[in-house]
Amino acid sequence: MPDYRPLLLIGLVAPALLAADPACESPALETPDAGYKALVHGLHRQLDVPADYTERTGLPMQPQAEELRLIAIDQRRGAFFMSPDAARAWLRMQAAARMDGVELFPASTFRSVYQQTTLLSRRLDNGQAIADILRTSAAPGFSEHHTGDAIDIATPGGPGLTREFAETDAFEWLEAHAEAFCFALSYPEDNDNGLIFEPWHWMYQRAD
């Protein structure tokens, strides 16, 4: 079982900063421009992603973060980055959970469009069908991880990034408190996007 505890956590949060931020007033991200859309469509052709992927899933194209903040470092898995707004909210939420006796750690944060492409390409090379892959991973350009606002969350001794994470104290804490820190579960059970239930995947919510 993977040990998801980073060796170095970034930014000890003072008690005065632990208050939840129900306003969630960070500005919305910019809409992807024509060049980015052309890049994404080219990568989809490379991976043989169905042409009607957007209509089939209802997923919006996600812009790629231009500014990132370091939130943790792991000797084996490297550094974890999030957008500045999401990083601040995550550190507050992580510290608040720890005060309640619940340990939350990042398992995956920012991924570029090219990293997402490589991830899917490796699975294709291993013999998986693109239809099966797209049930567990968003196509390049459509992953919330591109924005730097999404985080896959694990807990020490937990089941990792599996459905069983929903049975942990960490998930129970997140269900009760994540919204107060502007995080929401992106892919609940029986979601309309055709993706599997991902109890570990949470997204920082911005103003409309």
Beta strands, then each sheet from edge to edge (+ up, - down):
strand 1: 8-9
strand 2: 69-74
strand 3: 78-82
strand 4: 105-108
strand 5: 150-154
strand 6: 183-185
strand 7: 201-204
sheet 1: 1+ 2- 3+
sheet 2: 4+ 5- 7+ 6-
end
